[in-house]
Structures are given as C-alpha cells and as structure tokens.
C-alpha cells in the first residue's frame, strides 16, 4: 500500500508510514506542491495507486459520487496537534491497513475508526 497525504495533513506524518514500511508522500512533493488541485491529486493517486489521506470533504464527496479517488482515508479529528495526530495514527495503524483490505473509504476520528 502507498499513501499520499493532502496539504492539510502535516508532512511529518509521512514518517509514521515510512517507519512501518509503507511508501508515503505529501502533496508538497508534487509538481505543483500544495497548490495541486483536487483533480490533479486524484489523478496522480489513481495513476500511482496511492490511498489519499485528507481532511478535505471535497474528496469524500468525489469518492461517494465518482469513486475517485478509489481509496480514501478521511481524517475527521478536527484541529489537533501534529503530535496527537501522529499518536492517533500509531494507535490505529494496523486497523487502518487492515480496513483497506476490504474497504475503499475509511474515516479516522479522535476515538474511533469507521469503515
């Protein structure tokens, strides 16, 4: 599995995925960096089999209506510190990976993971 973190997700979160042996990039690494449009991000994700991690509900609606991006992790924690977000990902990491075995849309909340 490979992951692309959207502009609203801290780039340092890539470390969690890389530490666990997964490829992870941030939109800052794209040609247009954090100015990439949602369409550009979705196209690159589809072409390279990335699961998009975002707080942007526009991606959620695109997924529901068009199934694009194909796989999406919607972070619904509200504003929390980068440290707390990283701890949340560490806590739910295995469940996130397992969820994408059978599901294309996963939501991460402060206290739960929804599939």
N, C-alpha and C positions, 0 to 999 in steps of 0.2 A: 504494500500500500504506500501511496505517496500523497503528500498533503501540501496544499497551498494556503497560506494564511493571508487573509484580506487586510487592507490598510488599517482597519480598526482593531486589529489584534496585534499585540506587541511582537515585534520581530524576535525578541529573546525567547518567545515560546517555541521557536524552531528547535532550540536546544533540547527541549523535552523529547521531541520526536527523534532527533538525531541520536540522542543518548540511548534511546530504546531500539535503535537500529533501523529507523524509517527515514525515508527522504522527506525533507520539508523545506519549502522555500517561502519567501514572503513576497508580496507584491512589489516591494522595494527593489527586488531583483529582476523585475520585468522591464522590457524596453521603456515603457512609459512610467515605470515605478508606481508610486501610489496615485498617480494621475490616470492609471489604466481604467477604462470604462468597465462596467459590469460585463458587457458583451465581450470585450477583449479578455477579461479574466476567465469567463466561462468557456470561451473558445480555446484558450491555452490549456485550461484544466481538462477539457474534453480530449484535446489532441494528445495530451501527455498523461492521461489517466490520473489526474490529481483529484483528491477529495478537497473541496473548498471548506475552509473554516472561516466563519464570518459572524458578525453581529448584525449585518445588513439584512433586514427583512425583505428587501427587493429580491435577493437571491432566493429566499424562501418562496415567494410568490412565483418567480420564474420556474422554480423546481416543480411546484404544485401544478402549474398550468402547462408547462412545456417539457417537463422532466429534464431541464437544463439549468444548472449543471446536473449531471447524472447523480452525483453523490455530494451530500452537503451536511456539514456539522454546523448547526446554528447555535451560537453561544448566547444564552438568554440569562446572563447573570447580572445585568445592569452594570453600573460602573463599580468595579472593584480594582484593587491594586494589582499590579503585574505579579507581585509575589503571591497573592491569594489566588489569582487565576492559574499560575503555574502549579500551585499546590492542588488545586481542583483537578487539573489535567493529570497530575501524578496519581491522585486518588482514584480517578475513573479511567485511567489509561487503558487497562486491559478490557474493561467493559466497552469502551469506545471502539477499540479494534474489533472485538467480537460482534458488536452491533452491526458493523458494516459488512459482516459476512452474510447477513440475511436482510439488511435494510439499506435503503438509499438515503434516508433522511433521519438524522439523529439530532436531538436537542440536548444541550448541556445547561442545566440550571444550577443554582448555588447548592441545592440539596439533592439533586437527582439527575438521572439520565433518562430521557424519553426516546423511544424508538417507534 
